[in-house]
Structure formats: structure tokens, C-alpha cells
Amino acid sequence: MRRAAALVGVAVALAGLSNWVGASASSTDSHRRERNLRLVVTNGYFVDNDPSGQSGGDLFGSTAQLRHGGRRVGKASDACTLVPPVGGQCQVTLILSRGHIQLAGNVGLQGGKYRVAIVGGTNKFRGVRGDVTIQPVDDQGQVQHLHLTILH
């Protein structure tokens, strides 16, 4: 289940957004920014609820560092409920210097690419929306590549 906790941390990687949310893509479009980040899981957990073994209702999550260009730009935390065979239903908070960004959605447990929604934020990120595509970089999911599409 360590892999599940690592994959959850992936959604967390929207951290370096404080410099990105402000430029306009066009005069008729909302503010749109696309950026790439790296999420590095620092700690994970798994709670094996009954029945014993990996089953629906188990809980997992992680904390992570968010990096851009090799430097740390924020941190993240997430909590998920296992929902076989889909994966995990997750809530993620990206903790940035200018506010928080909230993510929600299903994450896969088998690796591969998946997408979650940006559902809101606080302070500088109030009213943001969009999505993030997440792809594991390593076999354990401890490092993940995030492609962010942020609308403000």
C-alpha cells in the first residue's frame, strides 16, 4: 500500500503556482497558465480497515515537497479512501506561500497517467479551477511529474 500513498501525493504537486496564476492567455479567455512540477513524497500512511488486507474503505495518504526547476516551491498533503477497482478517492491540499489550492478526484493505483480537478483555493488562489495530469516518474510513485492547467 506504500505505492498507493505515494500516488496520492502526486495530486499535491501544484505548489509553485504563486507566480503563475496571473497572466492572461487571451483577452477573451480566463487567465490560463500551464506549468510542470515535480512532486516528491516525504511521508506516507495506510490504515487497514476491516476486512483485513487491501479492501474498500482503507485509508491512505501522504505529505510531499513540491519542486520547480530543482527548488522547493511548496508542500502538499492528501488523504484518500480506497475504492476498488477504481483506485482512491482523494482530497489534496497544496500549501503555498500565497495561499492553498484544493484538488479532488480519483487516482489510479496501477501507475500510468491520470487526471484530477482543481476545485478551489484560498487567498491568491481564490476561485481557481482547472486540472492536473499526474504521471509517476519512478516505479514506486515516490516521484511524480505534474502538468497543471490553471484557470483563474
C-alpha positions, 0 to 999 in steps of 0.5 A: 500500500506504500505505492498507493500513498505515494500516488496520492501525493502526486495530486499535491504537486501544484505548489509553485503556482504563486507566480503563475496564476496571473497572466492572461492567455487571451483577452477573451479567455480566463487567465490560463497558465500551464506549468510542470512540477515535480512532486516528491513524497516525504511521508506516507500512511495506510490504515487497514480497515476491516476486512483485513488486507487491501479492501474498500474503505482503507485509508491512505495518504501522504505529505510531499515537497513540491519542486520547480526547476530543482527548488522547493516551491511548496508542500502538499498533503492528501488523504484518500479512501480506497475504492476498488477497482477504481483506485482512491478517492482523494482530497489534496491540499497544496500549501503555498506561500500565497495561499492553498489550492484544493484538488479532488478526484480519483487516482489510479493505483496501477501507475500510468497517467491520470487526471484530477480537478482543481476545485478551489483555493484560498487567498491568491488562489481564490476561485481557481479551477482547472486540472492536473495530469499526474504521471509517476516518474519512478516505479514506486510513485515516490516521484511524480511529474505534474502538468497543471492547467490553471484557470483563474 
